């Protein structure tokens, strides 16, 4: 057996192991095809990850290795000057690898050392309502919001979760677990975030049920409205639509950060959800947080997470605290490092400029227009530049997802967001090499 493994690296064994586990999970759960999340897409993601690590050493124990890694994801020859290699580009997901270069260049500023004896207890702060919240993480959350000015933090309870998806479920539980003989209706105006409907229907809860488009909801009964602002997928700023007595609101502010949209004021709502994945790009940490006004609601959200996963990883919270601290420091100590939000803003701005130019030239597609607004953080006027492009195929193209797939570009169809298949959602947060190739293919398309 030892001989058979001689040609294999540990990395290869890990990748095969992960791939087999993913296949097994999907096989056992008989995952619904309507989720638009296939083994092919997962495999493509593994291939991209492996290709990246062929260029970047796994070790990062010294500043020299950080420099090597930064160089590997640094400026390369433009894909416009190279032949199309024919690979599949997966822009269906929102994996925020656009931020890799910034964090590679940050080097050891974000390094965290955790000894084997640390983080062993279930409990973080028994005096806190959310007893598994790491105090340092809570402190850095408040600090970052106060620096950016995008959310009110006074008299709020912080509930930490395994990404905002768990917090969204915790909020649904907290708002609906107060009695009643019938499940509470859950609504969101179209186009809504595709996972809202999928999660609610998958859970098959007796406490709440998915009803659909908030703009058509006309029942005189309690309801929960989900408001994502800026919206995923179309990037527009959103307000509640139903506005009826008995309504309860969950505000998802995953993208209310200055690299995506002008920060015009501090959001001040009963339940506000945020996530590290879209704030700094660290999707793999699986950390999110909620700012909650009502103590009883915060307690029920905490109880849900306790029953669901017995708390949240301390190690992830410690690492997240360090990342948020680095982001805040990059603003307050600008001489030491580049402002994270400013740097990210320019990166995404450049991508949107490229996309609009190509869309204008081809005449095949259209994208939403966003009015400019003054950003208090940036101290200037600019328009929203979302993390996703809501692309519409014009003319006789009825299925935009299929049309782009024929050009080896995977996207998420508008039907998953309650809209026509003439629309697709495209991630704007992938690596430069993939995005440049996407722009190249788009510019060469003909109907």
Secondary structure, DSSP 8 states (H G I E B T S, - for coil): -TGGGTT--HHHHHHHHHHHHHHHHHHHHT--GGG---HHHHHHHHHHHHHHHHHS-S--SSHHHHHHHHHHTS----GGGS------EE-SS---GGGHHHHHHHGGGG-----TTTT-SS-S-TTSSSTT--HHHHHHHHHHHHHHT-B--TT-EEEEESHHHHHHHHHHHHHH-S--SS-EEEE--SS--HHHHHHHHHHT-SSEEEEE-GGG---SS-EEEEEESS-TTT------S---TTEEEEEE-TT-STTTS---S-B--SEEEEEHHHHTS-GGG--EEEEES-HHHHHHHHHHHHHHHSS--HHHHHHHHHHHHHHHHHHHTTTTS--HHHHHHHHHHHHHHHHHHHHHHH-SEE-----EEEETTTTEEEE---SEEEEEE-TT---HHHHHHTTTEE-EEGGGGTS-TTEEEEES-S-HHHHHHHHHHHHT---
